[in-house]
Amino acid sequence: MIRRMTSMAILLLGLTVLTACSKAAGTPVRPTPTIHHATPTPVVREPPIPLPKSHSQFELTTVLLLGTDRRSTDSSSDNTDTLMLFHLDPNGRRIAILSIPRDLYVEIPDHGQGRINTAYAWGEQDGTGGLALARQTISTTLGIPVQHAVLLDFHAFVTLIDAIGGVDVDVPYTISDPTYPDSGIGYDPFYLPAGQHHLEGATALKYARTRATPGGDFDRTARQQQLVLAVRDRVTRLDLMPGLIAQSPQLWAVLQTALETDLTLGEIVDLAIIASRTPADQIVTAGIDQTCTHFWTTPGGAQVLILDQAAIEALLTDLFAPPSAAAAH
């Protein structure tokens, strides 16, 4: 499924952890192969933010965004709960965003087959480096060069949602999750009735992460896309971009223990500014969902997802090729 959205979400969510799977509207829906255009970005009355001096170094740059829930010293806590690619083309003024399911079963270089969300943990254990092996695994799987990576834990997500004063969402169905995990090894039951809600960071995180719905992970990615759009709407409506960039050194300091990246703060801000200059109809998001995967049980009994090669190749062509090339294909 491919959608179009504006770039204000990328300012925050280029630093945080969300995935994609919904229409460009307020309510998440099951994915369908349809293109949607986001609501036009309001005119900002602040003086325009200058393009970064170093923007030329980011031609056709792909950044891998990883999210992890580090709650213990167990190595399994380094498995990445969320994976997303940001592909920026400053010269073409186009951005493509791809969400990758954590249960995708792939070849992890030098480690055999496994869930794609284990690549970071394997890299940390074998000395390759978690970010490096995660980038290599995704690049090999999808045939897309990945130049940079960012890993954040969910404390960063809460911090960044709270930094914009929370988000407004229309919850389409009542959620009851009595076994939602707490910060340790117990439970923190989560209940949210259907309807309009203003969510602060902690509640938004629960809304993004719970799988207590019939669609499981696919429903979850739909809600995460809804939150991306909610962030975008709030930041654009309140003209928060200049203030957020001004606060970036303070946010960076707060997030140091929750962030790992091969990008500098200056490079992250540069990428955010480039994203903010990209026209709304030239930012496209997609999710690797049930339209290009199928369920499979490994010999060891694990439930995983396997790529449908023909479907994924078509999706990647539509997502990453320039519009003219994709149309010709």
Secondary structure, 3 states (H helix, E strand, C coil): CEEECCCHHHHHHCCCCCCCCCCCCCCCCCCCCCCCCCCCCCCCCCCCCCCCCCHHHHCCEEEEEEEECCCCCCHHHHCEEEEEEEEEECCCCEEEEEEECCCEEEEECCCEEEEHHHHHHHHHHHCCCHHHHHHHHHHHHHCCCCCEEEEEEHHHHHHHHHHCCCEEEEECCCEEECCCECCCCCECCEEECCEEEEECHHHHHHHHHCCCCCCHHHHHHHHHHHHHHHHHHHHHHCCCHHHHHHHHHHHHHHHHHHEEECCCHHHHHHHHHHHHCCCHHHEEEEECCCCCEEEEECCCCCEEEEECHHHHHHHHHHHHCCHHHHHHC
